[in-house]
Structure formats: structure tokens, C-alpha cells
Amino acid sequence: MAEAVVGGLERRGVRYAALDLKQAAFDPDAVPEAALYFNQASPSAYVRGNTRAVPLALSLMRSLELGGARVLNGSRAFLLELSKSAQAALLQTLDIPHPRTLTFNDPEVALARWTGGWPALLKPEQGGSGARMFLLQSPDELRRLLRDQPSLWLPDNLLLLQEYFPVDATQGIVRMEFLGGKLLYAMRVVSNGAFNLCPSEACNPEGGGESQCVIPTAKPVEFYPYREVPAVAVERGERIMACGGLDVGGIEYLEAADGRQIFYDVNANSNLRAPIGQAFGFDPFERVVDYLTQQIERAAAA
């Protein structure tokens, strides 16, 4: 999203400064330098060799906020995105249906406590782009996987077992994108067996072109506008956004066989998909620029 948004800001003559979190330094005594910041850090930076970007981003956001700046998708939102167990806890607090989840740092302890049945999903606590996700059929499969691939524990040495819900392959899952706490658009995502559902056109190009993502998929993921998203799903998404402290984000849910909406993923600063916005009659990136300029004006007035 960053390049498209930056282009929009430049076209409107909005002054901004970008910080490359991959190689950065900051003086906690000297921040903030501005009244408003927009966090674009990605929890999956580690899969691209940028593991150090995440802790620096979090530390910087905390320092900015303590200094009195407003950070859109700030430390509270970022901490939620970095922790799938925190997302599950938030959904429980809001009484929103979600998968049973068990967070662990020892597989034998986890297997002794797991009550979600098999097959089950193995996920990283700090996720992103479908990295390190596996559908496991048995306890022994979990043991073998962690024995043969110890790097799965990186970067934070926490993993999750999560209840698995099969979905209608032709319907996929639903992803709702929110801006300023309100629904921007919804889409159906047909994964074709992939876990990487990132809507970025670099990861999943329109028309099945070559992906630039480091998390490969066997078949292209398909995205379709979803105009009939139920009002109850939108209301639940709005509550997640508000209680999670998210200004911009994507929220995913699946439709279980018994008709329940099972919410399972909260993405701060999610990538938008231009063709989906265009199907609804607008450029989603220009909507983000509209929102940012409004927030800049409010910060300046304050």
C-alpha cells in the first residue's frame, strides 16, 4: 500500500517524510518531530530477512506516543497484529465466534492440553503472509515437523495450535477492509489451498501473473468483490477495529458448515487491492490518502 499512498500524497502536494525501518536509528529524547505518524510496519518482515525492523518499529511507536504524537495503527494495534493469541483473547472478550487456540513453547505440553481435535492448524504467534502455517493430521505429524524444521520457532519461539474449520472451496473466506474504523469494502478470497491470502497485487497479481512474494503458492489466489457482506459481520468487524485500536486494517472470517461466522485473523495496515475497489466504483488508495489528509489537518489544528 505504501507506494500507492505515497504517490497520492505527492500528487496533492502533501509534505511527508518516510523512515526505512530495515536500517534505522532514533533518539528517544528527540522524538516526536511531527504530530502525526502512519505505521506501515509488517509483522512478516522476518520472512524477507528484515527481522530487526519489527522490534525497532514497536520501540519507535512507543516513544512517539509517549512524546505526545498520534500514531495511526500505533503500538496497541501493532501489538495485536504481532500476537495471534492476543487476537483470540480480544475475540473472546467481544463474544465473537473464533477458533479454539492453544499457544505453546513446548509441543508435548501442547499435545497434552489440546482439545480442538485433528486435523488442526499450526500457526506462528507472530504471523504474516501465511508463513509457517501447516494443516496437521495428527500429534505425531506435529512432533515430526518441529523436529525436522526447528526454524519454525523463529522469530519469537511461540507457536499455536488452532481449531480447523473446512470451508466451501468455491466460496472461500471473507475479508473486510476497514478505514477509519468503517467498512471500505469486502471481498471473497478463494485460496485454492494456499495460506498466503495477502491481497497485495505484488503477492497475488491480478490475472495470475508472476508473484513477487517470498511465500509461494501452488495456484493463484482469487479475489472477488462481495457486496452482500452481512450486516452482523460488518458490526463485528467495527467492534474489533475499535477495541483493537486499529485505524486501518483487514479482518477475515470463514463461514462454518453450521452457518456461524468464525473470525480468525486481524491485519493492521493490510494491503488494499485496486481492482476490488474499482469494482465498487472508487480507488481504495485515494480513499486512504483522503483519510490521511483529514488526520493531518486535525493534528495541525490540535
C-alpha positions as a LaTeX table, in Angstrom:
\begin{tabular}{lrrr}
\hline
Residue & $x$ (\AA) & $y$ (\AA) & $z$ (\AA) \\
\hline
Met1 & 0.00 & 0.00 & 0.00 \\
Ala2 & 2.86 & 2.38 & 0.77 \\
Glu3 & 3.91 & 3.24 & $-2.79$ \\
Ala4 & 0.36 & 3.94 & $-3.99$ \\
Val5 & $-0.38$ & 6.09 & $-0.95$ \\
Val6 & 2.91 & 7.99 & $-1.26$ \\
Gly7 & 2.07 & 8.70 & $-4.89$ \\
Gly8 & $-1.29$ & 10.10 & $-3.85$ \\
Leu9 & 0.26 & 12.33 & $-1.20$ \\
Glu10 & 2.78 & 13.67 & $-3.71$ \\
Arg11 & 0.10 & 14.42 & $-6.29$ \\
Arg12 & $-1.73$ & 16.50 & $-3.68$ \\
Gly13 & 1.40 & 18.29 & $-2.56$ \\
Val14 & 1.25 & 16.90 & 0.98 \\
Arg15 & 4.59 & 17.08 & 2.79 \\
Tyr16 & 5.76 & 13.85 & 4.39 \\
Ala17 & 8.92 & 12.04 & 5.41 \\
Ala18 & 9.45 & 8.27 & 5.17 \\
Leu19 & 11.53 & 6.16 & 7.54 \\
Asp20 & 13.07 & 2.91 & 6.33 \\
Leu21 & 12.67 & 0.62 & 9.34 \\
Lys22 & 15.01 & $-2.02$ & 7.90 \\
Gln23 & 18.07 & 0.11 & 8.67 \\
Ala24 & 17.22 & 2.84 & 11.13 \\
Ala25 & 18.08 & 4.55 & 14.40 \\
Phe26 & 16.23 & 7.05 & 16.59 \\
Asp27 & 16.92 & 9.13 & 19.68 \\
Pro28 & 14.08 & 8.68 & 22.22 \\
Asp29 & 14.91 & 12.13 & 23.63 \\
Ala30 & 14.44 & 13.78 & 20.24 \\
Val31 & 11.08 & 12.40 & 19.13 \\
Pro32 & 8.47 & 13.21 & 18.04 \\
Glu33 & 9.38 & 15.55 & 15.20 \\
Ala34 & 5.79 & 15.66 & 13.90 \\
Ala35 & 2.31 & 15.48 & 15.34 \\
Leu36 & 1.12 & 12.56 & 13.17 \\
Tyr37 & 2.72 & 9.29 & 12.05 \\
Phe38 & 1.36 & 6.38 & 9.99 \\
Asn39 & 2.67 & 2.93 & 10.87 \\
Gln40 & 3.26 & 0.72 & 7.82 \\
Ala41 & 5.42 & $-1.92$ & 9.52 \\
Ser42 & 4.75 & $-5.54$ & 8.61 \\
Pro43 & 4.83 & $-8.44$ & 11.10 \\
Ser44 & 6.05 & $-10.72$ & 8.30 \\
Ala45 & 9.23 & $-8.65$ & 7.78 \\
Tyr46 & 11.24 & $-11.58$ & 9.12 \\
Val47 & 10.38 & $-13.76$ & 6.11 \\
Arg48 & 12.11 & $-11.17$ & 3.91 \\
Gly49 & 15.25 & $-11.03$ & 6.03 \\
Asn50 & 14.16 & $-7.92$ & 7.97 \\
Thr51 & 13.63 & $-9.39$ & 11.43 \\
Arg52 & 15.11 & $-6.33$ & 13.17 \\
Ala53 & 12.52 & $-3.98$ & 11.65 \\
Val54 & 9.69 & $-5.19$ & 13.89 \\
Pro55 & 11.19 & $-4.50$ & 17.34 \\
Leu56 & 12.54 & $-1.15$ & 16.19 \\
Ala57 & 9.12 & $-0.16$ & 14.83 \\
Leu58 & 7.44 & $-1.06$ & 18.10 \\
Ser59 & 10.02 & 0.77 & 20.20 \\
Leu60 & 9.78 & 3.85 & 17.98 \\
Met61 & 5.98 & 3.90 & 18.15 \\
Arg62 & 6.01 & 3.72 & 21.93 \\
Ser63 & 8.49 & 6.59 & 22.11 \\
Leu64 & 6.44 & 8.69 & 19.69 \\
Glu65 & 3.24 & 8.10 & 21.63 \\
Leu66 & 4.88 & 8.90 & 24.96 \\
Gly67 & 6.13 & 12.11 & 23.36 \\
Gly68 & 2.58 & 13.13 & 22.53 \\
Ala69 & 2.37 & 12.25 & 18.83 \\
Arg70 & $-0.55$ & 10.42 & 17.32 \\
Val71 & 0.46 & 7.22 & 15.54 \\
Leu72 & $-2.13$ & 5.75 & 13.20 \\
Asn73 & $-2.15$ & 1.99 & 13.75 \\
Gly74 & 0.17 & 2.63 & 16.67 \\
Ser75 & 1.72 & 0.37 & 19.28 \\
Arg76 & $-1.60$ & $-1.02$ & 20.54 \\
Ala77 & $-2.71$ & $-2.05$ & 17.05 \\
Phe78 & 0.75 & $-3.34$ & 16.15 \\
Leu79 & 1.00 & $-5.47$ & 19.28 \\
Leu80 & $-2.36$ & $-7.01$ & 18.41 \\
Glu81 & $-1.18$ & $-7.86$ & 14.91 \\
Leu82 & 2.01 & $-9.40$ & 16.27 \\
Ser83 & 0.09 & $-11.79$ & 18.53 \\
Lys84 & $-2.47$ & $-14.28$ & 17.27 \\
Ser85 & $-3.14$ & $-15.32$ & 20.86 \\
Ala86 & $-3.96$ & $-11.69$ & 21.74 \\
Gln87 & $-6.33$ & $-11.62$ & 18.76 \\
Ala88 & $-8.08$ & $-14.73$ & 20.08 \\
Ala89 & $-8.32$ & $-13.16$ & 23.53 \\
Leu90 & $-9.84$ & $-9.99$ & 22.05 \\
Leu91 & $-12.43$ & $-12.01$ & 20.11 \\
Gln92 & $-13.31$ & $-13.89$ & 23.29 \\
Thr93 & $-13.74$ & $-10.59$ & 25.17 \\
Leu94 & $-16.05$ & $-9.32$ & 22.41 \\
Asp95 & $-18.03$ & $-12.61$ & 22.36 \\
Ile96 & $-17.24$ & $-13.09$ & 18.66 \\
Pro97 & $-17.02$ & $-16.73$ & 17.45 \\
His98 & $-13.42$ & $-17.78$ & 16.77 \\
Pro99 & $-11.36$ & $-20.99$ & 16.63 \\
Arg100 & $-10.13$ & $-22.70$ & 19.78 \\
Thr101 & $-6.49$ & $-21.73$ & 20.15 \\
Leu102 & $-3.60$ & $-23.03$ & 22.24 \\
Thr103 & $-0.32$ & $-21.06$ & 22.45 \\
Phe104 & 2.77 & $-23.05$ & 23.39 \\
Asn105 & 6.55 & $-23.21$ & 23.58 \\
Asp106 & 6.72 & $-26.98$ & 24.16 \\
Pro107 & 4.94 & $-29.44$ & 21.83 \\
Glu108 & 4.43 & $-32.19$ & 24.42 \\
Val109 & 2.77 & $-29.81$ & 26.86 \\
Ala110 & 0.62 & $-28.53$ & 23.99 \\
Leu111 & $-0.44$ & $-32.01$ & 22.91 \\
Ala112 & $-1.38$ & $-32.92$ & 26.46 \\
Arg113 & $-3.68$ & $-29.89$ & 26.64 \\
Trp114 & $-5.04$ & $-29.72$ & 23.09 \\
Thr115 & $-8.81$ & $-30.37$ & 22.89 \\
Gly116 & $-9.50$ & $-28.98$ & 19.44 \\
Gly117 & $-9.26$ & $-32.28$ & 17.58 \\
Trp118 & $-7.49$ & $-33.22$ & 14.37 \\
Pro119 & $-6.80$ & $-32.06$ & 11.75 \\
Ala120 & $-5.54$ & $-28.84$ & 13.34 \\
Leu121 & $-3.70$ & $-25.79$ & 12.10 \\
Leu122 & $-0.21$ & $-24.93$ & 13.26 \\
Lys123 & 0.40 & $-21.18$ & 13.17 \\
Pro124 & 3.12 & $-18.80$ & 14.34 \\
Glu125 & 2.29 & $-16.40$ & 17.16 \\
Gln126 & 3.80 & $-13.63$ & 15.01 \\
Gly127 & 2.28 & $-14.40$ & 11.66 \\
Gly128 & 2.09 & $-12.70$ & 8.30 \\
Ser129 & 1.57 & $-13.70$ & 4.66 \\
Gly130 & 0.68 & $-17.28$ & 5.59 \\
Ala131 & 4.25 & $-18.03$ & 6.64 \\
Arg132 & 4.93 & $-21.16$ & 8.73 \\
Met133 & 1.33 & $-22.39$ & 8.62 \\
Phe134 & 0.58 & $-26.11$ & 8.32 \\
Leu135 & $-2.51$ & $-28.30$ & 8.35 \\
Leu136 & $-1.60$ & $-31.24$ & 10.61 \\
Gln137 & $-3.43$ & $-34.55$ & 10.73 \\
Ser138 & $-2.09$ & $-35.97$ & 13.99 \\
Pro139 & 0.07 & $-35.33$ & 17.08 \\
Asp140 & 2.94 & $-37.29$ & 15.53 \\
Glu141 & 2.88 & $-35.01$ & 12.49 \\
Leu142 & 3.42 & $-32.04$ & 14.81 \\
Arg143 & 6.33 & $-33.79$ & 16.52 \\
Arg144 & 8.00 & $-34.67$ & 13.20 \\
Leu145 & 7.51 & $-31.20$ & 11.77 \\
Leu146 & 9.14 & $-29.42$ & 14.70 \\
Arg147 & 11.94 & $-31.97$ & 14.85 \\
Asp148 & 12.73 & $-31.60$ & 11.14 \\
Gln149 & 12.19 & $-27.83$ & 10.90 \\
Pro150 & 13.36 & $-26.19$ & 14.15 \\
Ser151 & 13.46 & $-22.82$ & 12.37 \\
Leu152 & 9.65 & $-22.78$ & 12.62 \\
Trp153 & 10.08 & $-21.49$ & 16.17 \\
Leu154 & 11.55 & $-18.21$ & 14.87 \\
Pro155 & 11.34 & $-15.31$ & 15.47 \\
Asp156 & 9.67 & $-15.44$ & 18.92 \\
Asn157 & 9.69 & $-19.13$ & 19.92 \\
Leu158 & 5.90 & $-19.27$ & 20.21 \\
Leu159 & 3.52 & $-21.36$ & 18.11 \\
Leu160 & $-0.24$ & $-22.01$ & 18.12 \\
Leu161 & $-2.47$ & $-24.97$ & 17.56 \\
Gln162 & $-5.78$ & $-23.75$ & 16.20 \\
Glu163 & $-9.09$ & $-25.44$ & 15.51 \\
Tyr164 & $-9.59$ & $-26.22$ & 11.82 \\
Phe165 & $-12.83$ & $-25.40$ & 10.01 \\
Pro166 & $-13.22$ & $-26.71$ & 6.45 \\
Val167 & $-14.90$ & $-24.24$ & 4.10 \\
Asp168 & $-16.68$ & $-24.46$ & 0.76 \\
Ala169 & $-13.76$ & $-24.23$ & $-1.65$ \\
Thr170 & $-15.85$ & $-22.30$ & $-4.19$ \\
Gln171 & $-16.82$ & $-19.64$ & $-1.62$ \\
Gly172 & $-13.52$ & $-19.32$ & 0.24 \\
Ile173 & $-13.28$ & $-16.89$ & 3.14 \\
Val174 & $-14.42$ & $-13.29$ & 3.56 \\
Arg175 & $-12.03$ & $-10.41$ & 4.07 \\
Met176 & $-13.31$ & $-6.99$ & 5.10 \\
Glu177 & $-11.15$ & $-3.91$ & 4.74 \\
Phe178 & $-11.71$ & $-1.01$ & 7.14 \\
Leu179 & $-10.55$ & 2.60 & 7.01 \\
Gly180 & $-11.05$ & 4.95 & 9.92 \\
Gly181 & $-12.96$ & 2.20 & 11.69 \\
Lys182 & $-15.60$ & 1.89 & 8.92 \\
Leu183 & $-16.01$ & $-0.69$ & 6.18 \\
Leu184 & $-14.24$ & 0.24 & 2.95 \\
Tyr185 & $-15.16$ & $-2.92$ & 1.04 \\
Ala186 & $-15.47$ & $-6.68$ & 1.45 \\
Met187 & $-14.28$ & $-9.46$ & $-0.80$ \\
Arg188 & $-14.40$ & $-13.19$ & $-1.06$ \\
Val189 & $-11.00$ & $-14.86$ & $-1.21$ \\
Val190 & $-10.72$ & $-18.29$ & $-2.83$ \\
Ser191 & $-7.38$ & $-19.64$ & $-1.66$ \\
Asn192 & $-7.05$ & $-22.80$ & $-3.79$ \\
Gly193 & $-5.30$ & $-24.42$ & $-0.85$ \\
Ala194 & $-2.92$ & $-21.54$ & $-0.09$ \\
Phe195 & $-2.42$ & $-19.92$ & 3.31 \\
Asn196 & $-1.00$ & $-16.72$ & 1.84 \\
Leu197 & $-4.14$ & $-14.64$ & 1.31 \\
Cys198 & $-2.33$ & $-11.30$ & 1.12 \\
Pro199 & $-4.38$ & $-9.04$ & $-1.18$ \\
Ser200 & $-1.31$ & $-7.14$ & $-2.36$ \\
Glu201 & $-1.06$ & $-7.36$ & $-6.14$ \\
Ala202 & 2.67 & $-7.98$ & $-5.71$ \\
Cys203 & 1.90 & $-11.16$ & $-3.74$ \\
Asn204 & $-1.18$ & $-12.25$ & $-5.68$ \\
Pro205 & $-1.24$ & $-10.48$ & $-9.06$ \\
Glu206 & $-4.47$ & $-9.91$ & $-10.95$ \\
Gly207 & $-4.92$ & $-12.49$ & $-13.68$ \\
Gly208 & $-2.46$ & $-14.94$ & $-12.13$ \\
Gly209 & 0.76 & $-13.19$ & $-13.13$ \\
Glu210 & 4.12 & $-13.85$ & $-11.52$ \\
Ser211 & 4.08 & $-13.31$ & $-7.76$ \\
Gln212 & 6.83 & $-11.29$ & $-6.08$ \\
Cys213 & 6.02 & $-12.80$ & $-2.67$ \\
Val214 & 8.57 & $-14.87$ & $-0.76$ \\
Ile215 & 5.74 & $-17.20$ & 0.36 \\
Pro216 & 4.97 & $-19.21$ & $-2.80$ \\
Thr217 & 1.54 & $-20.65$ & $-3.64$ \\
Ala218 & 0.80 & $-23.61$ & $-5.91$ \\
Lys219 & $-2.22$ & $-21.93$ & $-7.54$ \\
Pro220 & $-3.15$ & $-18.24$ & $-7.74$ \\
Val221 & $-5.41$ & $-16.92$ & $-5.00$ \\
Glu222 & $-8.65$ & $-15.43$ & $-6.37$ \\
Phe223 & $-10.33$ & $-12.25$ & $-5.11$ \\
Tyr224 & $-13.95$ & $-11.26$ & $-5.79$ \\
Pro225 & $-15.99$ & $-8.21$ & $-4.69$ \\
Tyr226 & $-18.51$ & $-9.15$ & $-2.01$ \\
Arg227 & $-21.35$ & $-6.65$ & $-1.94$ \\
Glu228 & $-23.71$ & $-8.73$ & 0.17 \\
Val229 & $-21.50$ & $-8.98$ & 3.26 \\
Pro230 & $-23.89$ & $-9.48$ & 6.22 \\
Ala231 & $-24.50$ & $-6.50$ & 8.48 \\
Val232 & $-23.67$ & $-8.60$ & 11.56 \\
Ala233 & $-20.21$ & $-9.33$ & 10.13 \\
Val234 & $-19.59$ & $-5.63$ & 9.47 \\
Glu235 & $-20.73$ & $-4.74$ & 13.01 \\
Arg236 & $-18.37$ & $-7.34$ & 14.48 \\
Gly237 & $-15.53$ & $-6.03$ & 12.34 \\
Glu238 & $-16.17$ & $-2.48$ & 13.52 \\
Arg239 & $-16.04$ & $-3.61$ & 17.15 \\
Ile240 & $-12.75$ & $-5.43$ & 16.55 \\
Met241 & $-11.27$ & $-2.34$ & 14.92 \\
Ala242 & $-12.39$ & $-0.05$ & 17.75 \\
Cys243 & $-11.38$ & $-2.32$ & 20.64 \\
Gly244 & $-8.10$ & $-3.28$ & 18.97 \\
Gly245 & $-7.06$ & 0.33 & 18.39 \\
Leu246 & $-6.83$ & $-0.09$ & 14.61 \\
Asp247 & $-7.26$ & 2.85 & 12.26 \\
Val248 & $-6.73$ & 0.85 & 9.05 \\
Gly249 & $-6.95$ & $-2.92$ & 8.73 \\
Gly250 & $-8.32$ & $-6.10$ & 7.26 \\
Ile251 & $-10.37$ & $-8.67$ & 9.18 \\
Glu252 & $-11.03$ & $-12.20$ & 7.96 \\
Tyr253 & $-13.72$ & $-14.70$ & 8.79 \\
Leu254 & $-14.92$ & $-18.01$ & 7.41 \\
Glu255 & $-18.38$ & $-19.49$ & 7.15 \\
Ala256 & $-18.63$ & $-22.76$ & 9.08 \\
Ala257 & $-20.83$ & $-25.66$ & 8.00 \\
Asp258 & $-23.37$ & $-24.75$ & 10.70 \\
Gly259 & $-23.67$ & $-21.20$ & 9.35 \\
Arg260 & $-21.57$ & $-19.46$ & 12.00 \\
Gln261 & $-19.16$ & $-16.69$ & 11.09 \\
Ile262 & $-15.78$ & $-17.73$ & 12.55 \\
Phe263 & $-13.42$ & $-14.77$ & 12.85 \\
Tyr264 & $-9.77$ & $-15.76$ & 12.85 \\
Asp265 & $-7.40$ & $-13.02$ & 11.64 \\
Val266 & $-6.84$ & $-9.32$ & 12.31 \\
Asn267 & $-4.46$ & $-7.44$ & 10.00 \\
Ala268 & $-3.32$ & $-3.91$ & 10.74 \\
Asn269 & $-2.32$ & $-1.79$ & 7.72 \\
Ser270 & $-3.49$ & $-4.51$ & 5.36 \\
Asn271 & $-2.64$ & $-4.18$ & 1.68 \\
Leu272 & $-5.53$ & $-2.99$ & $-0.44$ \\
Arg273 & $-6.47$ & $-4.36$ & $-3.84$ \\
Ala274 & $-7.13$ & $-1.78$ & $-6.52$ \\
Pro275 & $-9.38$ & $-3.94$ & $-8.79$ \\
Ile276 & $-11.71$ & $-4.68$ & $-5.87$ \\
Gly277 & $-12.07$ & $-1.01$ & $-5.00$ \\
Gln278 & $-12.66$ & $-0.21$ & $-8.67$ \\
Ala279 & $-15.45$ & $-2.81$ & $-8.77$ \\
Phe280 & $-17.12$ & $-0.73$ & $-6.05$ \\
Gly281 & $-16.53$ & 2.46 & $-8.01$ \\
Phe282 & $-13.53$ & 4.03 & $-6.27$ \\
Asp283 & $-9.74$ & 3.92 & $-5.90$ \\
Pro284 & $-9.05$ & 2.46 & $-2.43$ \\
Phe285 & $-5.63$ & 4.08 & $-2.21$ \\
Glu286 & $-7.10$ & 7.53 & $-2.85$ \\
Arg287 & $-9.52$ & 6.84 & $-0.01$ \\
Val288 & $-6.52$ & 6.22 & 2.24 \\
Val289 & $-4.96$ & 9.50 & 1.08 \\
Asp290 & $-8.26$ & 11.26 & 1.84 \\
Tyr291 & $-8.19$ & 9.80 & 5.34 \\
Leu292 & $-4.55$ & 10.73 & 5.92 \\
Thr293 & $-5.05$ & 14.32 & 4.80 \\
Gln294 & $-8.03$ & 14.62 & 7.15 \\
Gln295 & $-5.92$ & 13.31 & 10.03 \\
Ile296 & $-3.08$ & 15.71 & 9.14 \\
Glu297 & $-5.49$ & 18.63 & 9.23 \\
Arg298 & $-6.84$ & 17.54 & 12.63 \\
Ala299 & $-3.34$ & 17.12 & 14.04 \\
Ala300 & $-2.36$ & 20.57 & 12.77 \\
Ala301 & $-5.46$ & 22.13 & 14.28 \\
Ala302 & $-4.77$ & 20.47 & 17.63 \\
\hline
\end{tabular}
